[in-house]
Amino acid sequence: MYIETKMLLKKAFQISKILFFMGPEKYTELLRITKSIRPPTREEINKHIENGLLLEDAIKISLTDRYKSAAKSNGFTEEQGVAMLEYAAILEELKDEDE
């Protein structure tokens, strides 16, 4: 197995572990909360770029901050918020491959 595949599988299992142990009710609530997160504004992204980040990194940091904040302000942990973001990214990547 390729090292990249092993790393991705390990990450997927870590994400699944975090979300699975929340239980279906809490997972559904966190899903509802994170679905309402809006994309970062151009101004937010530009602030990160002005501080020397690349566009992709600026977007990632902005989204991560939003997911952490939404999770924490609704009684979840930052780790759970980030896990939901990473899970959504994996699903999006798999969807792109199916098309």
C-alpha positions as CSV (number, residue, x, y, z in Angstrom):
1,M,0.0,0.0,0.0
2,Y,1.3,3.5,-0.8
3,I,2.4,5.7,2.1
4,E,-0.1,8.4,0.9
5,T,-2.9,5.9,1.0
6,K,-2.0,4.7,4.5
7,M,-1.9,8.3,5.7
8,L,-5.3,9.2,4.2
9,L,-6.9,6.0,5.7
10,K,-5.4,6.8,9.1
11,K,-6.8,10.3,8.9
12,A,-10.2,9.0,7.8
13,F,-10.3,6.6,10.7
14,Q,-9.4,9.4,13.1
15,I,-12.2,11.6,11.8
16,S,-14.7,8.7,11.9
17,K,-13.7,7.9,15.5
18,I,-14.4,11.4,16.6
19,L,-17.7,11.7,14.8
20,F,-18.9,8.1,15.6
21,F,-18.4,8.5,19.4
22,M,-20.6,11.6,19.4
23,G,-23.6,9.4,18.8
24,P,-26.3,10.0,16.1
25,E,-28.1,12.8,17.9
26,K,-25.1,15.0,18.6
27,Y,-23.7,14.2,15.1
28,T,-26.9,15.4,13.5
29,E,-26.9,18.6,15.6
30,L,-23.3,19.4,14.7
31,L,-24.1,18.6,11.0
32,R,-27.0,21.1,11.2
33,I,-24.8,23.7,12.8
34,T,-21.9,23.3,10.3
35,K,-24.2,23.4,7.3
36,S,-25.1,27.0,8.1
37,I,-21.5,28.1,8.1
38,R,-20.9,30.6,5.3
39,P,-17.7,30.6,3.2
40,P,-15.1,33.1,4.3
41,T,-15.3,36.6,2.8
42,R,-12.7,37.9,0.3
43,E,-11.6,40.4,3.0
44,E,-10.9,37.7,5.5
45,I,-8.9,35.7,3.0
46,N,-7.0,38.8,1.9
47,K,-6.0,39.5,5.5
48,H,-4.3,36.1,5.6
49,I,-2.7,36.6,2.2
50,E,-1.3,39.9,3.3
51,N,0.3,38.1,6.2
52,G,2.2,35.9,3.7
53,L,-0.1,32.9,3.3
54,L,-1.0,31.3,-0.1
55,L,-4.6,31.5,-1.2
56,E,-5.3,27.8,-0.5
57,D,-3.8,28.1,3.1
58,A,-5.8,31.3,3.7
59,I,-9.0,29.6,2.8
60,K,-8.2,26.5,4.9
61,I,-7.4,28.6,8.0
62,S,-10.5,30.7,7.5
63,L,-12.7,27.7,7.2
64,T,-11.1,25.9,10.1
65,D,-11.6,28.9,12.3
66,R,-15.3,29.1,11.4
67,Y,-15.9,25.4,12.1
68,K,-14.0,25.5,15.4
69,S,-16.0,28.6,16.5
70,A,-19.4,27.2,15.4
71,A,-18.7,24.0,17.2
72,K,-17.4,25.6,20.4
73,S,-20.2,28.2,20.6
74,N,-22.8,25.3,20.4
75,G,-21.3,23.1,23.1
76,F,-19.0,20.9,21.0
77,T,-15.3,20.8,21.0
78,E,-13.0,22.5,18.4
79,E,-11.8,19.0,17.6
80,Q,-15.3,17.9,16.7
81,G,-15.8,21.0,14.5
82,V,-12.5,20.4,12.6
83,A,-13.5,16.7,12.2
84,M,-16.7,17.7,10.6
85,L,-14.8,20.1,8.2
86,E,-12.4,17.3,7.3
87,Y,-15.2,14.8,6.8
88,A,-17.0,17.3,4.4
89,A,-13.7,17.8,2.5
90,I,-13.3,14.0,2.1
91,L,-16.8,13.6,0.9
92,E,-16.4,16.5,-1.6
93,E,-13.2,15.0,-2.9
94,L,-14.8,11.6,-3.4
95,K,-17.8,13.2,-5.1
96,D,-15.4,14.9,-7.6
97,E,-13.8,11.6,-8.4
98,D,-17.2,10.0,-9.2
99,E,-18.1,12.6,-11.8
